[in-house]
Amino acid sequence: FIQFYKRCVAGQYDIAITGSHMGRLANIDHGHGLASLFTPDMRCLVVINSAKPINNLSELKGKAISFANSASIVAITAIRMLSGQGIRLGTEVTLSPVLGEDSIAGKLLREDVVAAFMSMGEYRAIPEAQRAQLTIFSTYQEIPAFVVSKPADLRNRQNSAALADFELLKKDCAEFNKAPEAKLFQQSSGFSGMQLVRTEDLARMDIFVEDTRRLMLG
């Protein structure tokens, strides 16, 4: 995610689909335009091994947890949520990262990882044979999902060509739900479509900006 973000802000892509936290940071720091937001919101899950049940999150203290990607908005929300309950990463719980050919399901099924934090999309992507051995313990938050971002500096309102191109992209995104490909997209992703980014959507993304900036910039 971090290298992808750096490529986005370096202008290596004409259009990018990013997590809303990265899209909003690029929007604020680099003037990227946010054309559209995937709907509905992303569900953030706590998933456990069915053979190792827990009753509440306080049981994670002294144990290991895992994220599918430590730079994802799911990881950011998990750390914030756990911290609010007095469970601090690196103090009360340790992080077991997913590396190489490992997987988030493998962490839960083969290692001493008590809980994994992931999106519903990541959960759906787990092979069925592994998913049958897992349990969704809870949904701890629903957050803005992915955004369609145009890496052109739209802070310069004199750049009429860039502004016109961005308006065309927003129009295309708004009409995507009518396209024949939309149904296949909905079935495979769990998202129902896209909508234009509203002021209230930006406000919901803003709470993740400082955490995301620290992650992306080190």
LOVEX-693876 format. One record per residue (C-alpha): residue number from 1; residue in one letter; chain; x, y, z. Coordinates in nm, 3 decimals, always signed. Layout:
// residues N
{resi:NUM	resn:A	chain:A	east:X	north:Y	up:Z}
...
END
This chain:
// residues 218
{resi:1	resn:F	chain:A	east:+0.000	north:+0.000	up:+0.000}
{resi:2	resn:I	chain:A	east:+0.276	north:+0.245	up:+0.090}
{resi:3	resn:Q	chain:A	east:+0.461	north:+0.199	up:-0.241}
{resi:4	resn:F	chain:A	east:+0.131	north:+0.217	up:-0.430}
{resi:5	resn:Y	chain:A	east:+0.047	north:+0.545	up:-0.257}
{resi:6	resn:K	chain:A	east:+0.388	north:+0.688	up:-0.346}
{resi:7	resn:R	chain:A	east:+0.337	north:+0.594	up:-0.710}
{resi:8	resn:C	chain:A	east:-0.008	north:+0.756	up:-0.705}
{resi:9	resn:V	chain:A	east:+0.117	north:+1.089	up:-0.572}
{resi:10	resn:A	chain:A	east:+0.412	north:+1.077	up:-0.812}
{resi:11	resn:G	chain:A	east:+0.157	north:+1.086	up:-1.095}
{resi:12	resn:Q	chain:A	east:+0.237	north:+0.741	up:-1.235}
{resi:13	resn:Y	chain:A	east:-0.134	north:+0.661	up:-1.291}
{resi:14	resn:D	chain:A	east:-0.393	north:+0.854	up:-1.491}
{resi:15	resn:I	chain:A	east:-0.668	north:+0.709	up:-1.269}
{resi:16	resn:A	chain:A	east:-0.632	north:+0.514	up:-0.944}
{resi:17	resn:I	chain:A	east:-0.867	north:+0.316	up:-0.723}
{resi:18	resn:T	chain:A	east:-0.746	north:+0.346	up:-0.367}
{resi:19	resn:G	chain:A	east:-0.860	north:+0.300	up:-0.012}
{resi:20	resn:S	chain:A	east:-1.054	north:+0.606	up:+0.097}
{resi:21	resn:H	chain:A	east:-0.788	north:+0.694	up:+0.357}
{resi:22	resn:M	chain:A	east:-0.515	north:+0.713	up:+0.092}
{resi:23	resn:G	chain:A	east:-0.741	north:+0.888	up:-0.156}
{resi:24	resn:R	chain:A	east:-0.834	north:+1.158	up:+0.094}
{resi:25	resn:L	chain:A	east:-0.470	north:+1.210	up:+0.196}
{resi:26	resn:A	chain:A	east:-0.369	north:+1.251	up:-0.171}
{resi:27	resn:N	chain:A	east:-0.664	north:+1.488	up:-0.213}
{resi:28	resn:I	chain:A	east:-0.555	north:+1.709	up:+0.078}
{resi:29	resn:D	chain:A	east:-0.176	north:+1.696	up:+0.034}
{resi:30	resn:H	chain:A	east:-0.148	north:+1.677	up:-0.346}
{resi:31	resn:G	chain:A	east:-0.473	north:+1.811	up:-0.488}
{resi:32	resn:H	chain:A	east:-0.590	north:+1.482	up:-0.637}
{resi:33	resn:G	chain:A	east:-0.956	north:+1.475	up:-0.734}
{resi:34	resn:L	chain:A	east:-1.191	north:+1.217	up:-0.581}
{resi:35	resn:A	chain:A	east:-1.440	north:+1.130	up:-0.852}
{resi:36	resn:S	chain:A	east:-1.644	north:+0.853	up:-0.695}
{resi:37	resn:L	chain:A	east:-1.693	north:+0.636	up:-0.388}
{resi:38	resn:F	chain:A	east:-1.773	north:+0.265	up:-0.392}
{resi:39	resn:T	chain:A	east:-2.096	north:+0.174	up:-0.214}
{resi:40	resn:P	chain:A	east:-2.202	north:+0.048	up:+0.033}
{resi:41	resn:D	chain:A	east:-1.958	north:+0.120	up:+0.314}
{resi:42	resn:M	chain:A	east:-1.687	north:-0.132	up:+0.392}
{resi:43	resn:R	chain:A	east:-1.761	north:-0.357	up:+0.689}
{resi:44	resn:C	chain:A	east:-1.463	north:-0.406	up:+0.921}
{resi:45	resn:L	chain:A	east:-1.463	north:-0.749	up:+1.084}
{resi:46	resn:V	chain:A	east:-1.304	north:-0.928	up:+1.375}
{resi:47	resn:V	chain:A	east:-1.258	north:-1.288	up:+1.260}
{resi:48	resn:I	chain:A	east:-1.153	north:-1.580	up:+1.481}
{resi:49	resn:N	chain:A	east:-1.075	north:-1.949	up:+1.450}
{resi:50	resn:S	chain:A	east:-1.401	north:-2.133	up:+1.526}
{resi:51	resn:A	chain:A	east:-1.202	north:-2.390	up:+1.726}
{resi:52	resn:K	chain:A	east:-1.061	north:-2.114	up:+1.949}
{resi:53	resn:P	chain:A	east:-1.362	north:-1.902	up:+2.050}
{resi:54	resn:I	chain:A	east:-1.347	north:-1.586	up:+2.258}
{resi:55	resn:N	chain:A	east:-1.622	north:-1.407	up:+2.448}
{resi:56	resn:N	chain:A	east:-1.497	north:-1.048	up:+2.432}
{resi:57	resn:L	chain:A	east:-1.208	north:-0.847	up:+2.297}
{resi:58	resn:S	chain:A	east:-1.043	north:-0.812	up:+2.638}
{resi:59	resn:E	chain:A	east:-0.933	north:-1.174	up:+2.589}
{resi:60	resn:L	chain:A	east:-0.691	north:-1.051	up:+2.321}
{resi:61	resn:K	chain:A	east:-0.461	north:-0.904	up:+2.586}
{resi:62	resn:G	chain:A	east:-0.129	north:-1.082	up:+2.592}
{resi:63	resn:K	chain:A	east:-0.206	north:-1.253	up:+2.261}
{resi:64	resn:A	chain:A	east:-0.122	north:-1.203	up:+1.891}
{resi:65	resn:I	chain:A	east:-0.349	north:-1.048	up:+1.630}
{resi:66	resn:S	chain:A	east:-0.311	north:-0.998	up:+1.256}
{resi:67	resn:F	chain:A	east:-0.414	north:-0.767	up:+0.973}
{resi:68	resn:A	chain:A	east:-0.432	north:-0.857	up:+0.606}
{resi:69	resn:N	chain:A	east:-0.240	north:-0.534	up:+0.540}
{resi:70	resn:S	chain:A	east:-0.095	north:-0.317	up:+0.816}
{resi:71	resn:A	chain:A	east:-0.132	north:+0.000	up:+0.604}
{resi:72	resn:S	chain:A	east:-0.499	north:-0.053	up:+0.524}
{resi:73	resn:I	chain:A	east:-0.786	north:+0.154	up:+0.657}
{resi:74	resn:V	chain:A	east:-0.909	north:-0.165	up:+0.826}
{resi:75	resn:A	chain:A	east:-0.586	north:-0.182	up:+1.027}
{resi:76	resn:I	chain:A	east:-0.610	north:+0.187	up:+1.119}
{resi:77	resn:T	chain:A	east:-0.967	north:+0.150	up:+1.243}
{resi:78	resn:A	chain:A	east:-0.877	north:-0.167	up:+1.435}
{resi:79	resn:I	chain:A	east:-0.588	north:+0.001	up:+1.615}
{resi:80	resn:R	chain:A	east:-0.808	north:+0.299	up:+1.704}
{resi:81	resn:M	chain:A	east:-1.092	north:+0.075	up:+1.824}
{resi:82	resn:L	chain:A	east:-0.867	north:-0.148	up:+2.035}
{resi:83	resn:S	chain:A	east:-0.685	north:+0.151	up:+2.183}
{resi:84	resn:G	chain:A	east:-1.020	north:+0.294	up:+2.288}
{resi:85	resn:Q	chain:A	east:-1.075	north:-0.023	up:+2.488}
{resi:86	resn:G	chain:A	east:-0.734	north:-0.006	up:+2.655}
{resi:87	resn:I	chain:A	east:-0.577	north:-0.264	up:+2.424}
{resi:88	resn:R	chain:A	east:-0.266	north:-0.107	up:+2.270}
{resi:89	resn:L	chain:A	east:-0.074	north:-0.263	up:+1.984}
{resi:90	resn:G	chain:A	east:+0.278	north:-0.351	up:+2.095}
{resi:91	resn:T	chain:A	east:+0.183	north:-0.336	up:+2.461}
{resi:92	resn:E	chain:A	east:-0.130	north:-0.539	up:+2.539}
{resi:93	resn:V	chain:A	east:-0.130	north:-0.724	up:+2.204}
{resi:94	resn:T	chain:A	east:+0.138	north:-0.811	up:+1.950}
{resi:95	resn:L	chain:A	east:+0.107	north:-0.800	up:+1.571}
{resi:96	resn:S	chain:A	east:+0.179	north:-1.109	up:+1.364}
{resi:97	resn:P	chain:A	east:+0.220	north:-0.971	up:+1.010}
{resi:98	resn:V	chain:A	east:+0.120	north:-1.156	up:+0.694}
{resi:99	resn:L	chain:A	east:+0.441	north:-1.216	up:+0.498}
{resi:100	resn:G	chain:A	east:+0.535	north:-1.385	up:+0.171}
{resi:101	resn:E	chain:A	east:+0.310	north:-1.673	up:+0.076}
{resi:102	resn:D	chain:A	east:+0.127	north:-1.664	up:+0.410}
{resi:103	resn:S	chain:A	east:-0.238	north:-1.561	up:+0.433}
{resi:104	resn:I	chain:A	east:-0.463	north:-1.406	up:+0.692}
{resi:105	resn:A	chain:A	east:-0.661	north:-1.731	up:+0.716}
{resi:106	resn:G	chain:A	east:-0.339	north:-1.926	up:+0.758}
{resi:107	resn:K	chain:A	east:-0.246	north:-1.706	up:+1.050}
{resi:108	resn:L	chain:A	east:-0.572	north:-1.792	up:+1.227}
{resi:109	resn:L	chain:A	east:-0.570	north:-2.163	up:+1.146}
{resi:110	resn:R	chain:A	east:-0.203	north:-2.255	up:+1.180}
{resi:111	resn:E	chain:A	east:-0.056	north:-2.007	up:+1.426}
{resi:112	resn:D	chain:A	east:-0.126	north:-1.864	up:+1.770}
{resi:113	resn:V	chain:A	east:-0.315	north:-1.566	up:+1.629}
{resi:114	resn:V	chain:A	east:-0.633	north:-1.518	up:+1.829}
{resi:115	resn:A	chain:A	east:-0.809	north:-1.268	up:+1.602}
{resi:116	resn:A	chain:A	east:-0.766	north:-1.116	up:+1.257}
{resi:117	resn:F	chain:A	east:-0.905	north:-0.782	up:+1.144}
{resi:118	resn:M	chain:A	east:-1.022	north:-0.763	up:+0.783}
{resi:119	resn:S	chain:A	east:-1.282	north:-0.620	up:+0.549}
{resi:120	resn:M	chain:A	east:-1.581	north:-0.818	up:+0.433}
{resi:121	resn:G	chain:A	east:-1.419	north:-0.827	up:+0.089}
{resi:122	resn:E	chain:A	east:-1.105	north:-0.986	up:+0.234}
{resi:123	resn:Y	chain:A	east:-1.318	north:-1.235	up:+0.425}
{resi:124	resn:R	chain:A	east:-1.510	north:-1.328	up:+0.110}
{resi:125	resn:A	chain:A	east:-1.180	north:-1.383	up:-0.073}
{resi:126	resn:I	chain:A	east:-1.070	north:-1.657	up:+0.171}
{resi:127	resn:P	chain:A	east:-1.107	north:-2.002	up:+0.011}
{resi:128	resn:E	chain:A	east:-1.431	north:-2.166	up:+0.116}
{resi:129	resn:A	chain:A	east:-1.259	north:-2.463	up:+0.286}
{resi:130	resn:Q	chain:A	east:-1.071	north:-2.224	up:+0.516}
{resi:131	resn:R	chain:A	east:-1.362	north:-1.985	up:+0.562}
{resi:132	resn:A	chain:A	east:-1.573	north:-2.276	up:+0.693}
{resi:133	resn:Q	chain:A	east:-1.333	north:-2.301	up:+0.987}
{resi:134	resn:L	chain:A	east:-1.361	north:-1.933	up:+1.076}
{resi:135	resn:T	chain:A	east:-1.622	north:-1.724	up:+1.258}
{resi:136	resn:I	chain:A	east:-1.704	north:-1.355	up:+1.225}
{resi:137	resn:F	chain:A	east:-1.684	north:-1.248	up:+1.589}
{resi:138	resn:S	chain:A	east:-1.810	north:-0.894	up:+1.525}
{resi:139	resn:T	chain:A	east:-1.841	north:-0.604	up:+1.286}
{resi:140	resn:Y	chain:A	east:-1.665	north:-0.321	up:+1.466}
{resi:141	resn:Q	chain:A	east:-1.708	north:-0.038	up:+1.214}
{resi:142	resn:E	chain:A	east:-1.847	north:+0.053	up:+0.872}
{resi:143	resn:I	chain:A	east:-1.630	north:+0.302	up:+0.684}
{resi:144	resn:P	chain:A	east:-1.598	north:+0.465	up:+0.341}
{resi:145	resn:A	chain:A	east:-1.458	north:+0.202	up:+0.107}
{resi:146	resn:F	chain:A	east:-1.260	north:+0.266	up:-0.211}
{resi:147	resn:V	chain:A	east:-1.246	north:+0.588	up:-0.410}
{resi:148	resn:V	chain:A	east:-1.174	north:+0.659	up:-0.775}
{resi:149	resn:S	chain:A	east:-0.897	north:+0.917	up:-0.774}
{resi:150	resn:K	chain:A	east:-0.752	north:+1.130	up:-1.050}
{resi:151	resn:P	chain:A	east:-0.394	north:+1.230	up:-0.974}
{resi:152	resn:A	chain:A	east:-0.404	north:+1.579	up:-1.127}
{resi:153	resn:D	chain:A	east:-0.352	north:+1.886	up:-0.910}
{resi:154	resn:L	chain:A	east:-0.703	north:+2.029	up:-0.909}
{resi:155	resn:R	chain:A	east:-0.616	north:+2.299	up:-0.656}
{resi:156	resn:N	chain:A	east:-0.513	north:+2.511	up:-0.956}
{resi:157	resn:R	chain:A	east:-0.856	north:+2.625	up:-1.072}
{resi:158	resn:Q	chain:A	east:-0.696	north:+2.779	up:-1.385}
{resi:159	resn:N	chain:A	east:-0.618	north:+2.434	up:-1.520}
{resi:160	resn:S	chain:A	east:-0.937	north:+2.413	up:-1.725}
{resi:161	resn:A	chain:A	east:-0.832	north:+2.103	up:-1.920}
{resi:162	resn:A	chain:A	east:-0.767	north:+1.906	up:-1.598}
{resi:163	resn:L	chain:A	east:-1.095	north:+2.024	up:-1.448}
{resi:164	resn:A	chain:A	east:-1.292	north:+1.928	up:-1.760}
{resi:165	resn:D	chain:A	east:-1.124	north:+1.586	up:-1.768}
{resi:166	resn:F	chain:A	east:-1.210	north:+1.533	up:-1.401}
{resi:167	resn:E	chain:A	east:-1.577	north:+1.627	up:-1.459}
{resi:168	resn:L	chain:A	east:-1.590	north:+1.371	up:-1.742}
{resi:169	resn:L	chain:A	east:-1.446	north:+1.104	up:-1.512}
{resi:170	resn:K	chain:A	east:-1.711	north:+1.183	up:-1.248}
{resi:171	resn:K	chain:A	east:-1.982	north:+1.151	up:-1.514}
{resi:172	resn:D	chain:A	east:-1.845	north:+0.813	up:-1.627}
{resi:173	resn:C	chain:A	east:-1.835	north:+0.688	up:-1.267}
{resi:174	resn:A	chain:A	east:-2.191	north:+0.805	up:-1.202}
{resi:175	resn:E	chain:A	east:-2.311	north:+0.614	up:-1.509}
{resi:176	resn:F	chain:A	east:-2.117	north:+0.297	up:-1.430}
{resi:177	resn:N	chain:A	east:-2.411	north:+0.148	up:-1.238}
{resi:178	resn:K	chain:A	east:-2.603	north:+0.136	up:-1.567}
{resi:179	resn:A	chain:A	east:-2.328	north:-0.049	up:-1.754}
{resi:180	resn:P	chain:A	east:-2.359	north:-0.424	up:-1.834}
{resi:181	resn:E	chain:A	east:-2.036	north:-0.485	up:-1.641}
{resi:182	resn:A	chain:A	east:-2.188	north:-0.342	up:-1.323}
{resi:183	resn:K	chain:A	east:-2.381	north:-0.657	up:-1.236}
{resi:184	resn:L	chain:A	east:-2.069	north:-0.876	up:-1.261}
{resi:185	resn:F	chain:A	east:-1.878	north:-0.621	up:-1.056}
{resi:186	resn:Q	chain:A	east:-2.147	north:-0.629	up:-0.787}
{resi:187	resn:Q	chain:A	east:-2.152	north:-1.009	up:-0.771}
{resi:188	resn:S	chain:A	east:-1.775	north:-1.046	up:-0.747}
{resi:189	resn:S	chain:A	east:-1.693	north:-0.755	up:-0.516}
{resi:190	resn:G	chain:A	east:-1.989	north:-0.722	up:-0.280}
{resi:191	resn:F	chain:A	east:-2.020	north:-0.355	up:-0.371}
{resi:192	resn:S	chain:A	east:-2.346	north:-0.234	up:-0.523}
{resi:193	resn:G	chain:A	east:-2.194	north:+0.042	up:-0.734}
{resi:194	resn:M	chain:A	east:-2.049	north:+0.391	up:-0.710}
{resi:195	resn:Q	chain:A	east:-2.169	north:+0.735	up:-0.610}
{resi:196	resn:L	chain:A	east:-2.023	north:+1.083	up:-0.633}
{resi:197	resn:V	chain:A	east:-1.815	north:+1.184	up:-0.331}
{resi:198	resn:R	chain:A	east:-2.015	north:+1.419	up:-0.107}
{resi:199	resn:T	chain:A	east:-1.901	north:+1.669	up:+0.154}
{resi:200	resn:E	chain:A	east:-2.021	north:+1.437	up:+0.430}
{resi:201	resn:D	chain:A	east:-1.815	north:+1.151	up:+0.282}
{resi:202	resn:L	chain:A	east:-1.501	north:+1.366	up:+0.297}
{resi:203	resn:A	chain:A	east:-1.574	north:+1.448	up:+0.661}
{resi:204	resn:R	chain:A	east:-1.594	north:+1.075	up:+0.743}
{resi:205	resn:M	chain:A	east:-1.257	north:+1.017	up:+0.573}
{resi:206	resn:D	chain:A	east:-1.090	north:+1.308	up:+0.752}
{resi:207	resn:I	chain:A	east:-1.067	north:+1.123	up:+1.084}
{resi:208	resn:F	chain:A	east:-0.814	north:+0.884	up:+0.926}
{resi:209	resn:V	chain:A	east:-0.592	north:+1.145	up:+0.760}
{resi:210	resn:E	chain:A	east:-0.329	north:+1.195	up:+1.033}
{resi:211	resn:D	chain:A	east:-0.289	north:+0.821	up:+1.097}
{resi:212	resn:T	chain:A	east:-0.262	north:+0.760	up:+0.723}
{resi:213	resn:R	chain:A	east:-0.004	north:+1.037	up:+0.679}
{resi:214	resn:R	chain:A	east:+0.214	north:+0.883	up:+0.950}
{resi:215	resn:L	chain:A	east:+0.190	north:+0.542	up:+0.781}
{resi:216	resn:M	chain:A	east:+0.257	north:+0.662	up:+0.428}
{resi:217	resn:L	chain:A	east:+0.536	north:+0.904	up:+0.510}
{resi:218	resn:G	chain:A	east:+0.695	north:+0.706	up:+0.791}
END
